[in-house]
Amino acid sequence: MTRRFSVLLAFVIGCSPGARSAASAGPRPPAPPSAARARITLTYQGVAGWQLAAGGTTLLVDPYFSRPDLESEAPISADLAAVRAHAPAHAAAILIGHSHADHLLDAPALARLTGAELIGSESTAHYAGAAGVPASQIITVKGGEDFEFPSFSVRVVPS
């Protein structure tokens, strides 16, 4: 049985520094308000894609810039020119809600270009690895994990 999940993320600038970690215990209490919070910019990138940026940190959610002909019998692949044209110079993380092509196809190329960690399900991790993303950049989730990064946190909610 395949388990689906969705990604619910909290993009909080000024979290306590630390390496990525997943806590399986219940929810964390909210962080105390920070005196200086950066403004969060949300940029819709088409289909299901979003770019979130604040305080010098950029996250990509379900980025999809390629527009392959899905009616064709030909295999589909990322359009590297489209990916390069839309990719930020650097991204901290790429979050994939589920492993359909319109959420995942461009993510490995973006991870390689930006140095971002790629966060998604087991199928997302397999695809990313097969597409040349180093294992050190891939975070596989099942649902229920909480990740703390230096400038943001991610909570994965199974659905």
DRENPA-3360 file (N, C-alpha, C; in nm, 2 decimals, always signed):
BEGIN
1 = MTRRFSVL = +0.08/-0.12/+0.00/+0.00/+0.00/+0.00/+0.09/+0.12/+0.00 ~ +0.06/+0.22/-0.09/+0.14/+0.34/-0.10/+0.07/+0.44/-0.01 ~ +0.16/+0.51/+0.07/+0.11/+0.61/+0.16/+0.13/+0.75/+0.11 ~ +0.03/+0.83/+0.10/+0.04/+0.96/+0.05/+0.06/+1.06/+0.16 ~ +0.12/+1.17/+0.13/+0.14/+1.27/+0.24/+0.13/+1.41/+0.17 ~ +0.11/+1.50/+0.25/+0.13/+1.64/+0.21/+0.23/+1.71/+0.30 ~ +0.28/+1.82/+0.25/+0.38/+1.89/+0.33/+0.32/+2.02/+0.38 ~ +0.32/+2.03/+0.51/+0.28/+2.16/+0.57/+0.41/+2.22/+0.63;
9 = LAFVIGCS = +0.44/+2.34/+0.59/+0.57/+2.39/+0.63/+0.55/+2.52/+0.71 ~ +0.63/+2.54/+0.81/+0.64/+2.67/+0.88/+0.77/+2.73/+0.84 ~ +0.76/+2.84/+0.78/+0.87/+2.92/+0.73/+0.90/+3.03/+0.83 ~ +0.99/+3.00/+0.92/+1.01/+3.10/+1.03/+1.15/+3.14/+1.03 ~ +1.17/+3.27/+1.01/+1.31/+3.32/+1.01/+1.35/+3.34/+1.16 ~ +1.47/+3.30/+1.19/+1.52/+3.32/+1.32/+1.51/+3.20/+1.41 ~ +1.48/+3.08/+1.36/+1.48/+2.96/+1.44/+1.62/+2.94/+1.50 ~ +1.62/+2.86/+1.61/+1.75/+2.83/+1.66/+1.83/+2.75/+1.57;
17 = PGARSAAS = +1.96/+2.79/+1.55/+2.05/+2.72/+1.46/+2.06/+2.57/+1.50 ~ +2.08/+2.49/+1.40/+2.10/+2.35/+1.43/+2.09/+2.27/+1.30 ~ +2.15/+2.15/+1.30/+2.14/+2.06/+1.18/+2.00/+2.01/+1.17 ~ +1.97/+1.95/+1.05/+1.84/+1.90/+1.03/+1.82/+1.79/+1.13 ~ +1.70/+1.78/+1.19/+1.67/+1.67/+1.28/+1.52/+1.65/+1.27 ~ +1.48/+1.53/+1.29/+1.33/+1.49/+1.29/+1.30/+1.45/+1.43 ~ +1.19/+1.50/+1.48/+1.14/+1.46/+1.61/+1.01/+1.39/+1.59 ~ +1.00/+1.27/+1.64/+0.87/+1.20/+1.62/+0.78/+1.22/+1.73;
25 = AGPRPPAP = +0.82/+1.29/+1.84/+0.73/+1.32/+1.95/+0.63/+1.42/+1.90 ~ +0.53/+1.45/+1.97/+0.42/+1.54/+1.93/+0.47/+1.68/+1.88 ~ +0.38/+1.77/+1.86/+0.41/+1.90/+1.81/+0.50/+1.98/+1.91 ~ +0.58/+2.06/+1.85/+0.66/+2.15/+1.93/+0.58/+2.27/+1.97 ~ +0.61/+2.33/+2.09/+0.54/+2.46/+2.12/+0.59/+2.57/+2.03 ~ +0.51/+2.67/+2.00/+0.55/+2.77/+1.91/+0.67/+2.84/+1.96 ~ +0.76/+2.89/+1.87/+0.88/+2.96/+1.91/+0.84/+3.10/+1.96 ~ +0.91/+3.15/+2.05/+0.88/+3.28/+2.10/+0.89/+3.38/+1.99;
33 = PSAARARI = +0.81/+3.49/+1.98/+0.82/+3.58/+1.87/+0.96/+3.65/+1.87 ~ +1.01/+3.66/+1.75/+1.14/+3.73/+1.73/+1.11/+3.88/+1.71 ~ +1.20/+3.96/+1.77/+1.19/+4.10/+1.76/+1.20/+4.15/+1.61 ~ +1.29/+4.08/+1.54/+1.31/+4.12/+1.40/+1.28/+4.00/+1.31 ~ +1.17/+4.01/+1.24/+1.13/+3.90/+1.15/+1.14/+3.96/+1.01 ~ +1.19/+3.88/+0.92/+1.20/+3.92/+0.78/+1.06/+3.91/+0.71 ~ +1.04/+3.99/+0.62/+0.92/+3.98/+0.54/+0.92/+3.86/+0.45 ~ +0.82/+3.78/+0.44/+0.81/+3.66/+0.36/+0.75/+3.70/+0.23;
41 = TLTYQGVA = +0.82/+3.67/+0.12/+0.76/+3.69/-0.02/+0.72/+3.56/-0.08 ~ +0.60/+3.55/-0.12/+0.55/+3.43/-0.19/+0.53/+3.46/-0.34 ~ +0.59/+3.38/-0.42/+0.59/+3.40/-0.56/+0.53/+3.27/-0.63 ~ +0.41/+3.29/-0.69/+0.35/+3.18/-0.76/+0.43/+3.15/-0.89 ~ +0.46/+3.02/-0.91/+0.54/+2.99/-1.02/+0.47/+2.90/-1.12 ~ +0.34/+2.90/-1.11/+0.26/+2.82/-1.21/+0.23/+2.68/-1.16 ~ +0.13/+2.62/-1.21/+0.08/+2.48/-1.17/+0.07/+2.48/-1.02 ~ +0.15/+2.40/-0.95/+0.14/+2.39/-0.80/+0.27/+2.46/-0.74;
49 = GWQLAAGG = +0.35/+2.53/-0.82/+0.48/+2.58/-0.77/+0.47/+2.71/-0.70 ~ +0.55/+2.72/-0.59/+0.56/+2.84/-0.51/+0.71/+2.86/-0.47 ~ +0.75/+2.98/-0.47/+0.88/+3.02/-0.41/+0.85/+3.10/-0.29 ~ +0.91/+3.07/-0.17/+0.90/+3.14/-0.05/+1.04/+3.20/-0.02 ~ +1.05/+3.33/+0.01/+1.18/+3.39/+0.04/+1.16/+3.48/+0.15 ~ +1.26/+3.48/+0.24/+1.27/+3.57/+0.35/+1.41/+3.57/+0.41 ~ +1.45/+3.69/+0.44/+1.58/+3.70/+0.51/+1.70/+3.63/+0.45 ~ +1.70/+3.62/+0.32/+1.81/+3.56/+0.24/+1.79/+3.41/+0.23;
57 = TTLLVDPY = +1.68/+3.35/+0.28/+1.65/+3.21/+0.26/+1.54/+3.19/+0.16 ~ +1.56/+3.09/+0.07/+1.46/+3.06/-0.03/+1.42/+2.92/-0.03 ~ +1.29/+2.89/-0.03/+1.23/+2.76/-0.04/+1.15/+2.75/-0.16 ~ +1.16/+2.63/-0.23/+1.07/+2.60/-0.34/+0.98/+2.49/-0.31 ~ +0.85/+2.51/-0.34/+0.75/+2.40/-0.32/+0.69/+2.36/-0.45 ~ +0.70/+2.23/-0.48/+0.65/+2.17/-0.60/+0.69/+2.25/-0.73 ~ +0.82/+2.28/-0.75/+0.86/+2.36/-0.87/+0.84/+2.28/-1.00 ~ +0.78/+2.35/-1.10/+0.76/+2.28/-1.23/+0.76/+2.38/-1.34;
65 = FSRPDLES = +0.88/+2.39/-1.41/+0.89/+2.49/-1.51/+0.89/+2.43/-1.65 ~ +0.92/+2.30/-1.66/+0.91/+2.23/-1.79/+0.77/+2.21/-1.83 ~ +0.74/+2.21/-1.95/+0.61/+2.18/-2.00/+0.61/+2.08/-2.11 ~ +0.65/+1.96/-2.07/+0.66/+1.85/-2.18/+0.52/+1.82/-2.24 ~ +0.53/+1.76/-2.35/+0.40/+1.72/-2.42/+0.36/+1.59/-2.35 ~ +0.27/+1.59/-2.26/+0.22/+1.48/-2.19/+0.13/+1.38/-2.28 ~ +0.09/+1.43/-2.39/+0.01/+1.35/-2.48/+0.10/+1.26/-2.57 ~ +0.22/+1.29/-2.58/+0.31/+1.22/-2.67/+0.35/+1.09/-2.60;
73 = EAPISADL = +0.39/+1.00/-2.68/+0.44/+0.87/-2.63/+0.59/+0.87/-2.59 ~ +0.65/+0.99/-2.62/+0.79/+1.00/-2.59/+0.81/+1.02/-2.44 ~ +0.93/+0.97/-2.39/+0.96/+0.99/-2.24/+0.96/+1.14/-2.21 ~ +0.93/+1.18/-2.09/+0.93/+1.32/-2.05/+1.06/+1.34/-1.97 ~ +1.11/+1.46/-1.98/+1.23/+1.49/-1.90/+1.23/+1.64/-1.87 ~ +1.31/+1.68/-1.78/+1.31/+1.83/-1.74/+1.37/+1.91/-1.86 ~ +1.31/+2.02/-1.88/+1.36/+2.12/-1.98/+1.47/+2.20/-1.90 ~ +1.59/+2.17/-1.92/+1.70/+2.24/-1.84/+1.71/+2.39/-1.87;
81 = AAVRAHAP = +1.68/+2.43/-1.99/+1.68/+2.57/-2.02/+1.57/+2.64/-1.94 ~ +1.45/+2.58/-1.93/+1.34/+2.64/-1.85/+1.37/+2.64/-1.71 ~ +1.44/+2.54/-1.66/+1.48/+2.53/-1.52/+1.58/+2.64/-1.49 ~ +1.68/+2.65/-1.57/+1.78/+2.75/-1.55/+1.72/+2.89/-1.55 ~ +1.63/+2.91/-1.64/+1.57/+3.05/-1.66/+1.49/+3.09/-1.54 ~ +1.43/+2.99/-1.46/+1.35/+3.02/-1.35/+1.41/+2.99/-1.21 ~ +1.52/+2.92/-1.21/+1.58/+2.88/-1.08/+1.64/+3.00/-1.01 ~ +1.62/+3.01/-0.88/+1.69/+3.11/-0.80/+1.84/+3.08/-0.79;
89 = AHAAAILI = +1.92/+3.17/-0.76/+2.07/+3.14/-0.75/+2.10/+3.04/-0.65 ~ +2.02/+3.05/-0.54/+2.04/+2.95/-0.43/+1.90/+2.92/-0.37 ~ +1.89/+2.80/-0.32/+1.76/+2.76/-0.25/+1.81/+2.67/-0.13 ~ +1.74/+2.69/-0.02/+1.78/+2.61/+0.10/+1.71/+2.47/+0.09 ~ +1.59/+2.47/+0.04/+1.52/+2.34/+0.03/+1.41/+2.34/-0.08 ~ +1.39/+2.22/-0.13/+1.28/+2.20/-0.23/+1.19/+2.10/-0.16 ~ +1.06/+2.14/-0.15/+0.96/+2.05/-0.08/+0.87/+2.00/-0.19 ~ +0.85/+1.86/-0.19/+0.77/+1.80/-0.29/+0.65/+1.74/-0.22;
97 = GHSHADHL = +0.53/+1.78/-0.25/+0.41/+1.73/-0.19/+0.37/+1.59/-0.22 ~ +0.39/+1.56/-0.35/+0.37/+1.42/-0.40/+0.44/+1.40/-0.53 ~ +0.47/+1.28/-0.57/+0.56/+1.25/-0.68/+0.50/+1.25/-0.82 ~ +0.40/+1.33/-0.85/+0.35/+1.35/-0.98/+0.45/+1.43/-1.06 ~ +0.45/+1.42/-1.19/+0.55/+1.49/-1.28/+0.53/+1.64/-1.26 ~ +0.41/+1.69/-1.25/+0.40/+1.84/-1.24/+0.43/+1.90/-1.10 ~ +0.49/+1.81/-1.01/+0.54/+1.86/-0.88/+0.69/+1.82/-0.87 ~ +0.73/+1.72/-0.94/+0.86/+1.66/-0.91/+0.96/+1.67/-1.03;
105 = LDAPALAR = +0.91/+1.67/-1.15/+1.00/+1.66/-1.27/+1.12/+1.75/-1.27 ~ +1.11/+1.87/-1.23/+1.22/+1.96/-1.23/+1.30/+1.97/-1.10 ~ +1.25/+1.91/-1.00/+1.32/+1.92/-0.86/+1.46/+1.87/-0.86 ~ +1.50/+1.76/-0.92/+1.64/+1.71/-0.92/+1.73/+1.81/-0.99 ~ +1.69/+1.87/-1.10/+1.77/+1.96/-1.17/+1.79/+2.09/-1.08 ~ +1.68/+2.13/-1.02/+1.69/+2.25/-0.93/+1.78/+2.22/-0.81 ~ +1.77/+2.10/-0.76/+1.85/+2.07/-0.64/+2.00/+2.08/-0.68 ~ +2.03/+2.02/-0.80/+2.17/+2.03/-0.84/+2.22/+2.17/-0.87;
113 = LTGAELIG = +2.13/+2.25/-0.93/+2.17/+2.39/-0.97/+2.18/+2.48/-0.84 ~ +2.10/+2.46/-0.75/+2.09/+2.56/-0.63/+2.16/+2.50/-0.51 ~ +2.19/+2.38/-0.50/+2.24/+2.32/-0.38/+2.14/+2.29/-0.27 ~ +2.01/+2.30/-0.31/+1.90/+2.28/-0.21/+1.89/+2.13/-0.17 ~ +1.84/+2.12/-0.05/+1.81/+1.98/+0.00/+1.67/+1.95/-0.06 ~ +1.65/+1.83/-0.10/+1.52/+1.79/-0.16/+1.45/+1.71/-0.06 ~ +1.33/+1.75/-0.02/+1.25/+1.68/+0.08/+1.12/+1.63/+0.02 ~ +1.10/+1.49/+0.03/+0.98/+1.43/-0.03/+0.98/+1.28/+0.01;
121 = SESTAHYA = +0.88/+1.22/-0.04/+0.85/+1.08/-0.01/+0.96/+0.99/-0.07 ~ +0.94/+0.86/-0.04/+1.04/+0.76/-0.08/+1.05/+0.76/-0.24 ~ +0.93/+0.77/-0.31/+0.94/+0.77/-0.45/+1.01/+0.90/-0.50 ~ +0.99/+1.01/-0.43/+1.06/+1.14/-0.47/+1.21/+1.11/-0.45 ~ +1.25/+1.05/-0.34/+1.39/+1.03/-0.31/+1.46/+0.93/-0.41 ~ +1.38/+0.83/-0.46/+1.44/+0.74/-0.56/+1.46/+0.81/-0.69 ~ +1.36/+0.89/-0.73/+1.37/+0.97/-0.85/+1.49/+1.07/-0.85 ~ +1.50/+1.14/-0.74/+1.61/+1.23/-0.72/+1.74/+1.16/-0.73;
129 = GAAGVPAS = +1.76/+1.05/-0.66/+1.88/+0.98/-0.67/+1.91/+0.93/-0.81 ~ +1.81/+0.88/-0.88/+1.83/+0.83/-1.01/+1.87/+0.94/-1.11 ~ +1.82/+1.07/-1.07/+1.85/+1.18/-1.16/+1.98/+1.25/-1.12 ~ +2.06/+1.19/-1.03/+2.19/+1.24/-1.00/+2.21/+1.33/-0.88 ~ +2.10/+1.35/-0.80/+2.11/+1.43/-0.68/+2.18/+1.35/-0.57 ~ +2.29/+1.40/-0.51/+2.36/+1.33/-0.41/+2.27/+1.29/-0.29 ~ +2.29/+1.17/-0.23/+2.21/+1.13/-0.12/+2.22/+1.23/+0.00 ~ +2.33/+1.30/+0.01/+2.34/+1.40/+0.12/+2.25/+1.52/+0.10;
137 = QIITVKGG = +2.19/+1.54/-0.02/+2.09/+1.64/-0.04/+1.95/+1.60/-0.04 ~ +1.92/+1.47/-0.01/+1.79/+1.41/-0.02/+1.74/+1.38/+0.12 ~ +1.62/+1.43/+0.16/+1.56/+1.39/+0.29/+1.43/+1.32/+0.26 ~ +1.42/+1.19/+0.30/+1.30/+1.11/+0.27/+1.21/+1.12/+0.39 ~ +1.08/+1.15/+0.36/+0.98/+1.16/+0.47/+0.87/+1.06/+0.45 ~ +0.81/+1.03/+0.57/+0.69/+0.94/+0.57/+0.57/+1.00/+0.62 ~ +0.59/+1.11/+0.69/+0.48/+1.18/+0.76/+0.50/+1.18/+0.91 ~ +0.48/+1.30/+0.97/+0.49/+1.31/+1.11/+0.62/+1.37/+1.16;
145 = EDFEFPSF = +0.72/+1.39/+1.06/+0.85/+1.44/+1.10/+0.84/+1.60/+1.12 ~ +0.93/+1.64/+1.20/+0.95/+1.79/+1.22/+1.10/+1.81/+1.20 ~ +1.13/+1.90/+1.11/+1.27/+1.93/+1.08/+1.30/+2.08/+1.12 ~ +1.41/+2.10/+1.18/+1.46/+2.23/+1.22/+1.58/+2.26/+1.14 ~ +1.58/+2.37/+1.06/+1.69/+2.41/+0.99/+1.74/+2.55/+1.05 ~ +1.85/+2.60/+1.01/+1.89/+2.72/+1.08/+1.79/+2.84/+1.06 ~ +1.72/+2.85/+0.95/+1.63/+2.97/+0.93/+1.49/+2.93/+0.90 ~ +1.45/+2.80/+0.91/+1.31/+2.77/+0.89/+1.29/+2.63/+0.95;
153 = SVRVVPS = +1.17/+2.59/+0.95/+1.13/+2.45/+1.00/+1.03/+2.40/+0.90 ~ +1.02/+2.26/+0.90/+0.93/+2.19/+0.82/+0.86/+2.09/+0.90 ~ +0.73/+2.08/+0.89/+0.65/+1.98/+0.96/+0.58/+1.90/+0.84 ~ +0.60/+1.77/+0.84/+0.54/+1.68/+0.74/+0.41/+1.62/+0.80 ~ +0.30/+1.64/+0.73/+0.17/+1.59/+0.78/+0.12/+1.48/+0.69 ~ +0.10/+1.36/+0.74/+0.05/+1.25/+0.65/-0.10/+1.28/+0.61 ~ -0.13/+1.25/+0.49/-0.27/+1.27/+0.45/-0.31/+1.17/+0.35;
% end
